[in-house]
Amino acid sequence: MRLTTTIFNALLGAYSASANEVRSHCNHKSLNTTSFNYVTDVANQTVYEMAVKFNRGVCDIGRANLMADVSIVPNLGQTINIPGQVCHPDWTSCIIDGPGTNDCVRGGPRLYYTVNGDTLWKIAGRLNMTLDSIQSGSQYGANETIAAGQFVKVPLCYPSTCDIEPYTFSKGVYKDLADMYGSTVGQIQMLSPTYNYSASLSEGETGPSIDIAKNCRLLSSNYTILS
């Protein structure tokens, strides 16, 4: 296991243990249930660090801001809505547990557009693909940070397909959508490559319109990989 993975799991375990302690002794009256907007004033500050700073669950923050993925590093000066405290802060349900098992993406698209803090390890997880399949032919190391705004070509399963539809994103994070509709976080990202989060919930506005991949599947058990 790589060092960054080990550190991440250790931190997440510590945060989860702290959250469990809070649950067992939670007094609703002592909670700060007020939400507020936080303007990021530290370069490369992660959503996890914000969650620890304000004693909120990282997934609660992610869903309050309709985030694509909580592991995307916010831009300096970006406004993040911090929801009110709850007795059961969520640190786990939105987390992608690292690289997956597929050797190619089912149904496309083929070009992944990188965002802040991206690594091949993160991209593999978002696409439910093995790290080896993403790394094949790449110039980047597994945990090397890739500059935002780069295109990474992804191996495609052939023949395969997805149903692509417009979607008003009004609840959750991309992982919720991917689990519900049979695709991956990365595929939804690739269809709306510049989207990271939205303030529509805190501002009482209609959610953003994105494209969503549904029912992504192989069309034959005998498939080839287009690299």
C-alpha positions in Angstrom: 0.0 0.0 0.0 1.3 3.4 -0.9 2.2 5.9 1.7 -0.5 8.4 0.7 -3.1 5.8 0.9 -1.9 4.7 4.3 -2.0 8.3 5.6 -5.4 8.9 4.2 -6.9 5.8 5.8 -5.3 6.6 9.1 -6.7 10.1 9.1 -10.1 8.9 8.0 -10.0 6.3 10.8 -9.1 9.0 13.3 -11.9 11.3 12.1 -14.4 8.4 12.2 -13.4 7.4 15.7 -13.8 11.0 16.8 -17.3 11.1 15.2 -18.3 7.9 16.9 -17.3 9.4 20.3 -19.4 12.5 19.5 -22.4 10.3 18.7 -22.3 8.4 21.9 -22.3 11.6 24.0 -24.3 13.9 21.7 -26.4 16.7 23.2 -28.5 18.2 20.5 -28.8 21.5 22.5 -25.0 21.9 22.4 -24.8 21.6 18.6 -24.1 24.6 16.4 -26.9 24.1 13.9 -26.2 27.3 12.0 -24.9 26.9 8.5 -22.5 29.6 7.0 -20.3 30.3 4.0 -16.6 29.8 4.3 -14.2 31.4 1.9 -11.1 29.3 1.5 -8.1 31.4 2.6 -5.5 28.7 2.6 -4.0 27.3 -0.7 -4.6 23.6 -1.2 -6.9 23.3 1.8 -8.9 20.1 1.4 -12.5 19.5 2.2 -11.4 17.0 4.9 -9.4 19.8 6.6 -12.4 22.1 6.5 -14.5 19.3 8.0 -12.1 18.8 10.9 -11.7 22.6 11.4 -15.5 23.1 11.8 -16.3 19.7 13.3 -18.6 18.6 10.5 -18.7 15.4 8.5 -16.9 15.6 5.2 -19.8 14.0 3.4 -22.2 16.5 5.0 -20.2 19.3 3.5 -19.9 17.5 0.2 -23.7 17.1 -0.1 -24.4 20.6 1.1 -22.4 21.9 -1.9 -23.5 19.3 -4.4 -19.8 18.4 -4.9 -18.6 16.1 -7.7 -16.2 14.5 -5.2 -15.0 15.6 -1.7 -11.4 14.7 -2.7 -11.3 17.6 -5.2 -9.2 20.4 -3.7 -11.2 23.7 -3.7 -9.6 26.7 -5.3 -8.2 29.5 -3.2 -11.1 32.0 -2.6 -13.8 29.5 -3.3 -16.9 29.8 -1.2 -18.0 26.6 0.6 -21.2 26.3 2.5 -20.6 24.7 5.9 -23.8 23.0 7.1 -25.0 22.9 10.7 -23.6 20.4 13.1 -25.4 17.0 13.6 -25.1 14.2 16.1 -24.2 11.8 13.4 -21.6 13.5 11.1 -21.0 11.5 7.9 -17.4 10.7 7.1 -17.7 7.7 5.0 -20.7 7.3 2.7 -19.4 9.7 0.0 -15.8 8.3 0.0 -14.4 6.4 -3.0 -12.3 3.6 -1.6 -9.4 3.8 -4.1 -8.9 2.1 -7.5 -11.5 -0.4 -8.7 -11.5 -3.6 -10.6 -12.3 -2.8 -14.2 -9.6 -2.8 -16.9 -11.4 -0.2 -19.1 -14.3 2.2 -18.9 -17.7 0.9 -20.0 -19.5 3.2 -22.4 -17.1 6.1 -22.4 -16.3 9.0 -22.5 -12.6 8.5 -23.2 -11.0 11.8 -22.1 -10.9 12.6 -18.4 -10.3 16.3 -17.6 -8.2 16.8 -14.5 -9.2 18.9 -11.5 -7.3 20.3 -8.5 -5.4 17.6 -6.6 -5.9 14.8 -9.2 -3.6 11.8 -9.3 -3.9 8.6 -11.3 -4.8 6.8 -8.1 -7.8 9.2 -7.6 -8.8 8.9 -11.3 -8.7 5.1 -11.2 -11.0 5.2 -8.1 -13.5 7.6 -9.7 -13.7 5.4 -12.8 -13.8 2.1 -10.9 -10.7 1.0 -12.9 -7.5 -0.7 -11.8 -4.5 1.6 -11.3 -2.4 -0.4 -13.8 -5.0 0.2 -16.5 -5.0 3.9 -15.9 -1.2 4.1 -15.6 -0.6 2.1 -18.8 1.3 4.5 -21.2 1.0 7.4 -18.8 3.8 9.8 -18.0 2.6 10.3 -14.4 3.3 8.3 -11.3 0.4 6.8 -9.3 0.4 9.5 -6.6 2.0 12.4 -8.6 -0.3 15.4 -8.6 -1.4 16.3 -12.1 -2.1 19.9 -13.0 -5.7 20.8 -13.4 -7.0 21.2 -16.9 -5.1 18.3 -18.5 -6.7 15.6 -20.6 -6.0 12.0 -19.6 -7.0 9.3 -22.2 -8.8 6.4 -20.6 -8.9 2.8 -22.0 -12.4 2.1 -23.4 -14.2 -1.3 -23.4 -15.5 -2.2 -26.9 -18.3 -2.9 -27.5 -19.9 -1.0 -24.6 -22.4 1.8 -24.1 -24.1 4.2 -21.6 -27.4 6.0 -21.8 -26.6 9.8 -21.6 -29.3 12.1 -20.3 -29.6 15.7 -19.1 -30.1 15.9 -15.3 -30.9 18.6 -12.8 -28.5 18.0 -9.9 -30.3 18.9 -6.7 -29.2 16.4 -4.1 -26.1 14.5 -3.0 -22.7 14.1 -4.6 -21.6 12.4 -7.8 -21.1 9.1 -6.0 -24.7 9.0 -5.0 -25.7 9.5 -8.7 -23.2 6.9 -9.9 -24.4 4.3 -7.4 -28.0 5.0 -8.3 -27.7 5.0 -12.1 -25.1 2.4 -12.8 -22.1 4.5 -13.8 -19.0 6.0 -12.1 -18.1 9.4 -10.6 -15.4 9.8 -13.3 -17.8 9.3 -16.2 -20.2 11.9 -14.8 -17.3 14.2 -14.4 -16.2 13.7 -18.0 -19.7 14.7 -19.3 -19.6 18.0 -17.4 -15.8 18.5 -17.1 -15.7 22.0 -15.6 -18.3 21.3 -12.8 -17.0 20.9 -9.2 -19.7 22.1 -6.9 -22.7 24.4 -6.6 -24.0 26.9 -4.1 -27.6 26.4 -5.3 -28.8 24.6 -2.1 -27.6 27.3 0.3 -28.9 30.0 -2.0 -32.3 28.4 -2.6 -31.8 28.2 -6.3 -32.5 25.4 -8.9 -29.7 22.9 -9.0 -27.3 23.0 -11.9 -28.0 21.1 -15.2 -25.4 18.4 -15.9 -25.3 15.4 -18.2 -25.4 12.0 -16.6 -24.3 8.5 -17.7 -26.8 5.7 -16.9 -26.7 2.0 -17.2 -23.1 1.8 -18.4 -22.6 -1.8 -19.7 -20.7 -4.2 -21.9 -22.5 -5.2 -25.0 -20.6 -8.5 -25.2 -18.7 -10.7 -22.8 -16.0 -10.9 -25.4 -14.7 -7.3 -25.5 -11.5 -5.6 -26.4 -9.7 -2.7 -24.9 -9.2 0.4 -27.0 -6.1 2.2 -25.5 
